[in-house]
Structure formats: structure tokens, C-alpha cells
Amino acid sequence: MLTAREYALLEYLMRRQDQVVTKIELLDRVWDASADTDPNVVEVYVGYLRRKIDQPFGRRSLQTVRGAGYRIVDDAARDRDFAATPFRVNKCVGSGDCRFGRGSS
């Protein structure tokens, strides 16, 4: 079960699906804009949401966009984007011990 604040955060992110939302925007829209709230509270609540809406179902729909904010993405779209990204060799060591991944170098 979600708390009122978790629900408000999830609703705000879902209304902006696939859009990056900054911590400041979330603080202004989900928390009391007139309160002096530490921006790290957003990280805490994002963690609460992930434990409730993503982890139990093996999903990763609530994403952190480093240096920018957070976004909710559709699992099907995320999987499609991942599948379209070509494999690359991340690192080869020793006699052919190579690690592979996706994305650009």
C-alpha cells in the first residue's frame, strides 16, 4: 500500500511518463512548495516507490536520470530500446576473457 505522499509522487511521474522530472519540480509539485524541504527527501521517496512498485514485480520502470532527475518509463518501450541497442565489447583481458554489454563505448 502506498502512502499519500508516495501516491502523489507516482501520480506526478506517471502524468509525465517518459519525461525527465527534476527534484526541484517534484519538491514544488508533490511537497509543500513553501516548506524548506531537503531535496534528498525525493531520493528517499523514490526508493520507497521502487521497493513497492518495481522490485516485487521484477520491473525497472522508475528510473534515475543521472544529473537530471527521474522518469517513469513503459516496460515495453524500455525493453524495445534495449533490444535495439547493439552489443559491444566492454573489456577483454587475458586470453579471450571478454565482457559484453550494450550501448556506445
N, C-alpha and C positions, 0 to 999 in steps of 0.2 A: 504494500500500500504506500502511496506517495503522500508526503506532507503537502500542505497548501503551497509552500514555497517551491518544493520540487515540481509540483504540478504546474505552477506558474512559469517556472524556468523551462520545463519541457514544452509547454504550450507556445511560449515565445519562440523557442528554437524551431518548433515544427511549423509555425506560421511563416518562417523564413527558411524553409527546407533548402538545402544545398547552398545557402548563403552564409558567409562567414560573419559572425556577430561578435563584436569586441566585448571585453569585460566591462568597459565603461558603459556601453549601450545596455548590457544586461543589468548592471547596477542601477542605471537610470530607469529601466522599464520594469524590472522584476522586484527590485528592492526599493525602499523609500528614497527617492532622489534627494530629499532634504537631509537625510541622515548621513553622518560621517562613517560610512561603512568601508572596511578594509577590502580592497579588490580581491584579496586572496580567498574571501568567502565564496566567490564564484567558483574557484577551483575545488573547494571543499564540496559544494553542492553538485558540481559536475561529477565528482567522484561518487557521491551518493546515488545520482541518477544512473551512472554506468553500472553500479552494483545491482540496481533494481531492474533496469530495462534492457541492458545488454548482456552482462555476464550470465544470468540464469538461462539465456536462450542462445548462447554462443554467437552473439552478434557484436558488431563494432559500428553501430550507426551514429553514436555520439563521438565526434572526432575533435581533436585538438589541432588547430592550425597554428603551428609554432610562430610566435611573434605577431599573430593577428587576432586569434580568438577561437571560437568554437562553431561547429555546424552539425546539423543532423543530415545524414545522407540516407537515401533509399538503398537498402542492401543489394537489390538487383542492379542498380546503377553502379554501385561501388564495385561489385563483382565483375560487371561488364568492363569498367575502366581498367580494373586489374588484369583481366584476361587480354585486353588489347595492348598492354604494355609488354614490350619484348623482353625476353630473358637476356641477362648479361652475366659475365663472369665477374664476381666481386673480388676474388683473390685466389691466386694459385700459389701454393707453397710446396716445397719438397718435390717429390716425384709424382706430379699429377694430382695432388690433393687440392681440388678446386671447389670453391663455394659459389653457388649460383644464386641470383636474385633477380628482381625486376626493377625496371626503371633505368634512368640515364646514369652515366658514370659520374 
